[in-house]
Amino acid sequence: MQNLAVCVHTQKRLYLGLLLASIVTMVAMAASIWYLAVAPGKSWLGIIILYGLIIGVCGTILMAAFGICGMLITIYRCRSVRLLQSPMRTAVNLLFPIVLALGRMCKIDRDRIKSSFIEVNNQLVLAQHLVISPQQLLLLLPHCLQNSECPHKITVDINNCRRCGKCAVGDLLKLRDRYGLVVAMVTGGTLARKIMHQYRPRAIIAVACERDLTSGIQDANPIPVLGVTNERHNGPCFNTKIAITRVEEAIRVFLPDKMNPV
Ligand code: SF4
């Protein structure tokens, strides 16, 4: 787990910091609503609506605050707190747009924030210490891994790959054969959702760029997704690459006997 672990320790602070800032923003919003509620000249109905809003916002803040506490405890202990799983999911999904907006205001690169989000997510997934059978594990690959000149239609059936060695797909299929997990290649979020629905995995390893991984992790919720970013030496969405060792490390995280492939 060397590569995954290194990423986790270098990038997670940015996302966690922005999460805390988003809580402060929400508290400021609640205070503004409160101020409006008590301002003179409001009708009873207006006041009731405003109080309803305050309760809603405060409830959300409380839930998100528990979620952030859960994340911090989980990352610190490297062990998941079962009771705080639901608030953690709320915090991850609900506060993400606020985090992005805050990042934009602070002129922080979106990809950096997304990358940090992925590392926090990976740390939370690792802390679950989930052990499953290979058949319950789905490896989702992006279409851009396939060599652009390859004539074989592998999104229809990945077994159409001839394993010629011109891209990583052949080696990824070798991993599938060695470990016995399910592998699928997708062209976008809609197909990814369809595959998830079809196989109903207990965990997913997703290879993609920061943008697709971020939305995929949120879409798959509550299924845990371990994200592995691809390498884009030729620009986005074109002949991308992946280090097979990183994918293999991710696979071994979930399997019962990590040292002895089936
Ligand atoms: S390894 Fe498979 S997918 Fe990649 S170029 Fe060769 S045949 Fe095509």
Residues whose N, C-alpha, C, O or C-beta is under 5 A from the ligand:
A	BS01	SF4	Q146 N147 C150 C161 R162 R163 C164 G165 K166 C167 V169 G170
